[in-house]
């Protein structure tokens, strides 16, 4: 457990993940950020993206649908609107959501910004393993 950092991923409805890991890579609004034990404290604004984390030889991923990351020397707490771990993503639902979002984007009467966000979320979910 030496030189590991605690990772917590929390949504309004559940604690998605909590474990000690070796390294975390987040997608922030400023770009990707790599985090290991003894990182400088910082609060980062997260973008839609995939959180990658490594524990030993095992590499895993989780989605994040915007939010914040509070980083201290020994802990990263991610507060996000929604998150799914590898294997939790329903590819059929993600594909259907993508198709709906594309239809809304093509409809001039629909809210284009909301349709674009929905499309980004669906495409992100489809990238998961």
N, C-alpha and C positions, 0 to 999 in steps of 0.2 A: 504494500500500500504506500510505500515511500514514493514521494514525487508524483503522486496521483492527485487529481483534482475532482471534487464532487460536482456532478452535473445533475441539475434538476430541470425538467421541462414541465411547466404547469400551464394549464388552460383554465378558463372559468369553470369548467365542469369536471376536471380530473387532473391528477398528477400522472402525466404520461410516462415519465422516466425519472429514476433516481438511482445513481450508482457512481462509484469511483471509476474514473477513466484516465488515460494517459495524455490525451490530446483532444481538443475540440476545434472545429473550424465552423465559424458562423458567417452568414451572409448579412452584412449590415448595409445601411443606406450609403455608407462610404466605401463599400467593397468588402472583400473577404477578410476575416480576422482569425488568426490562429492563436489558440490559448493553451498554455500548459501551466503546471504548478508554479506558483510564485509570480504570476502575472501582476502587473501594476493594476490597482483598482480602477475601474472605469464602468460607466453605464453607456450602453450602445443601443441605438435605435435599429431594430431588425427590419429587414426587407422580406418579401416573399422569397423563400429559398429552402435549401436543404441544409440541415445541420449534419455535419459529419463528425463522428467521434471514434476514437480508437482505444481499445483496452487490450494490451498484449498484442497478439497477432490478429485479433478480431477487429474488423472495421464495420461500423454500422451507420445508419442514416435515419433521420427523422425530418418531416416537413415542418416548416414554421410559416404561419400566415401573418406576418408582421408582429410587432411587439417590442419588448425590451429585454436586454440581457444585463444583469448586474454581475459584475466580475470582481472577485476579490482574489487574494493570493491562493486560496485553497478551495474556492467554490464558484460555480457559475450557475446562476438562477435565471432561467428563461421564462418570461411571462408572455404568452402569446394567445391570440384569439382562438387558434386551432392548431393541432399538431397530430401527426400520425407516424408511428414507427414503421420500419420495414415489415411487410407482411400484413399490415392493417389496412392498407389502401385497397378499396374495392375498385378494380380497374374498369369494370362495367359501368359503375356509377360515375367514375371520373370521366369516361368517354362520353356518357350521356350529358354530363354537366358541360363538357367542352362543346358539344354540338349545340346545346341550348344557348350557351354564351355566344357562339358564332352567329346563331340566328338573330339574337338580340342586337349584336353589333351591326348586322346587315339591315336591321329595321331602323329607319331614320327617326321613328317616333320614340324609340327606346332610349333610356339613359345610357349613353355611350361609355361613360366612365365606369359605371357599375358593370356593364357588360365586359369591358376590358379587364377589370379586376377579377371577375368570375372566370374569364378565359385564362388569365395568368394562374389562378389557383388550380383550375382543372389540369392545365398543362404540367404544372409542378407535381401534382399528385400522380400523373401518368408517368413521370420520370422515375418514381420510386421503384425499387426492386420488388 
